[in-house]
Amino acid sequence: MRILGYSKKWEKLQKPVHTTFRYPRKDKDWHEGEIVQEVYKPRSKEREFIQVAKIIYKEAKVINELTEDEAIEDGFSSAFEMWIYLGKPNMKTPINKLTLEVEKV
């Protein structure tokens, strides 16, 4: 089970179904049906387990396709704020929109 890490305690993580955006991985990209551990600060001594979730939907997008609604649903106040948070990527940069469902343990 791979780790899906967050650097911020997003309110969206309290919902049974939520989304997150991740850049594609060259080694092993995320895929539908994959079970992941969601954690805060995965590479820190302050690492904190949140929950186990399943990726129920993966949608490939480019940054300039992201809507205000998607950015707000993801926890940002605007698409511009999300763009800044992502490190001002090229507007044609590919990104995965992952929809996760919390697993009942």
C-alpha positions in Angstrom: 0.0 0.0 0.0 1.5 3.3 -1.1 1.4 6.5 0.8 -0.4 9.6 -0.5 1.0 12.4 1.5 -0.3 15.9 2.4 1.6 18.8 3.7 -1.5 20.6 5.0 -4.5 19.4 7.0 -7.1 19.9 4.4 -10.8 20.0 5.4 -11.7 17.9 2.4 -10.0 14.9 4.0 -12.9 14.7 6.5 -15.3 13.9 3.6 -15.9 10.2 2.7 -15.2 11.1 -0.9 -12.7 13.7 -1.9 -10.3 14.8 -4.6 -6.6 15.6 -4.8 -4.3 16.6 -7.6 -1.0 14.8 -8.3 1.6 15.0 -10.9 2.0 11.8 -12.9 4.8 9.6 -11.6 7.4 8.1 -14.0 8.0 5.0 -11.9 4.5 3.9 -11.0 1.7 6.4 -11.6 -1.5 6.3 -9.5 -4.3 4.1 -10.8 -8.0 3.5 -10.2 -8.7 0.7 -7.7 -5.4 1.4 -5.8 -5.6 1.4 -2.0 -3.5 4.1 -0.4 -2.6 5.4 3.1 -3.3 9.1 3.4 -0.9 10.8 5.8 0.2 14.3 6.9 3.8 15.2 6.5 5.0 11.8 5.1 8.7 12.6 5.2 8.7 14.1 8.7 9.1 13.0 12.3 5.6 14.6 12.7 4.1 12.1 10.3 0.5 11.4 11.1 -1.8 8.7 9.7 -5.1 10.0 8.5 -6.9 7.1 6.9 -7.0 4.4 4.2 -8.7 5.3 1.0 -9.3 3.8 -2.5 -8.7 5.7 -5.7 -12.1 5.4 -7.4 -11.5 7.7 -10.3 -8.5 9.1 -12.1 -8.8 11.9 -14.7 -5.8 13.2 -16.6 -5.9 17.0 -17.1 -3.6 19.9 -17.8 -3.3 22.8 -15.5 -5.1 25.3 -17.7 -8.2 22.9 -17.8 -8.7 23.2 -14.0 -11.9 25.1 -13.1 -12.5 27.5 -10.2 -15.0 24.9 -8.9 -12.4 22.1 -8.9 -9.9 24.4 -7.1 -12.4 25.3 -4.5 -13.5 21.7 -4.0 -9.8 20.9 -3.5 -9.5 23.4 -0.7 -8.3 26.6 -2.4 -10.0 29.9 -2.7 -9.4 30.1 -6.4 -7.7 28.4 -9.4 -5.0 31.1 -9.2 -4.2 30.2 -5.6 -4.0 26.6 -6.6 -1.6 27.5 -9.4 0.6 29.4 -7.0 0.5 26.4 -4.5 1.6 24.0 -7.3 4.7 26.1 -7.9 3.5 28.2 -10.9 3.7 25.3 -13.3 3.5 25.7 -17.1 -0.2 25.9 -18.0 0.2 22.8 -20.2 1.7 20.7 -17.5 -0.2 17.3 -17.1 -1.7 16.5 -13.7 -3.9 13.7 -12.4 -7.2 14.5 -10.6 -7.7 11.6 -8.2 -11.1 11.0 -6.5 -10.7 8.9 -3.4 -13.2 7.1 -1.2 -12.3 6.5 2.5 -12.2 2.8 3.3 -14.1 1.6 6.3 -11.7 -0.1 8.7 
